[in-house]
Amino acid sequence: MKKKTVLKSKLNFAEAFAELEKITEEFENETVDLESGLKKFERGLELASELKARLKEVENKVEIIKKKFEE
C-alpha cells in the first residue's frame, strides 16, 4: 500500500500546519463525535507525520549548506 503524501498533493507546509492547528483546536474546544473525531485524529496524524518529514528534509538541507560555507 502506497503512503499518501499530504503535502505534495495539494497543501503546502503552511496550509498543512494551519489544518493541523484547526484540528487540534476542534479537539480542545468542541465536543467531537466518535466517527468524526476518529477521522480528524487520523488526518491529524497524517499531517503531523508529513510536516515532521518536511522539517527533517529542510534541516538536512540547512546542514549541507552550512558545511558548504565552512570549507
N, C-alpha and C positions, 0 to 999 in steps of 0.2 A: 504494500500500500504506500503510495507516494504521499509524503508530508505536504500539507497545504502551506503555501507560503503566503503569509498575510500581507507583508509589506510590499512585496514585489508585484502583487496583483493590482491593487488599486490605491492603497494607502501609503502615504509617505510616513516618515518617522513621527513627525509632529501630529499628524492625523491619528495614527495608531495610538500614540501616547494619550491624546485627548479622549479617544474612545475608551481606553483602559481607565482613565480617570473618571469618566462618566459612569462606567460600570461599577467602579469602586464606590462612588457617591451614592448610586442607587442601592447598593447593599447596606451602606451606612445609614441612609436617611429614609428608606422606604421599606415597607413590608413587601417582600417579593414572594410570589407563589412558587411552589416546588418546581414545576415544569419550566417556568420562565427563568427561575433562579439557576437551575441546572444548565440551561443553555447559555445564560450570561456568564456563569462560572467557567464553563468550557471555553467560551470566546475570550474571556479574560486571561485564561492560562495560555491560549494560543498567542494572544497579543504580547503577553509578558515574555514568552519564550522567544518570539521573533525580535522584540525590542532588545532583549539581552544579547541575542546573537549579533544584531546590528551594532550594538555598542562595542562588542568584542572585536568586530571587524574594524571599526574606527580606531579602537585602542591599538590594535596591531599596526594599522597604517601610521598612526602617530609615532609609534616606536621606530618604525622603519625610517620615517622622515627625520626623527631626532638623530638616529645613528648616521644617516647620510650627512648631516651637517656637523657631526662630531669629528669626522675623519679629517 
